[in-house]
Structure formats: C-alpha cells, structure tokens
Amino acid sequence: MTLDEAIAAVEATLDAPYLRVDRRLTRADASSYLLIVLDTHAGRHDTDEPIANGPRLVARDTGEVTRLTVPDALARAQQMEVVRS
C-alpha cells in the first residue's frame, strides 16, 4: 500500500467535508501508516457534533483503518519514521 492509498482509505472513513489528512505528519513502519486527521471547521466550538479528528493507523497489508487514542499514537510515533512525500 502506498501513502496515497493509505490517505484515500482514511478519507473514505471521514463523513465531514472539513476533515482532512495532514500529509506532513505521516509516520510509517513496515506494517502501517500513522496519519493525523485535522478538523479545519472554523465554527467547531459552536456545535454539539462529536469531533472526528485525531490519529488513524492504516494497516499496509489490508488497508484497515483504526482510530487511535492520542497517547497510543504518540507511543507508536516514537517507533516510526517520518514519511517524506
């Protein structure tokens, strides 16, 4: 799986137009990509909708997307290389 395919897999799980993947923060190892979804909605504090941003782990072999907690993502990120795209 390429980085572009991993980003497409995450974007397919997003249901709001103001969520986007930040390519600059991507990390990877032999088995997965760690991607960060950003909330770019200017009025996000004016709504009661749940916020769907945060870290996602994408398995390279299956394309499965898993949402991570921030502490888990930070721990994994320390063991992964930054992806230069």
Secondary structure, DSSP 8 states (H G I E B T S, - for coil): --HHHHHHHHHTT---TTEEE-GGG-EE-SSEEEEEEEE--TTGGG--S----EEEEEETTT--EEE--HHHHHHHHTTSEE---
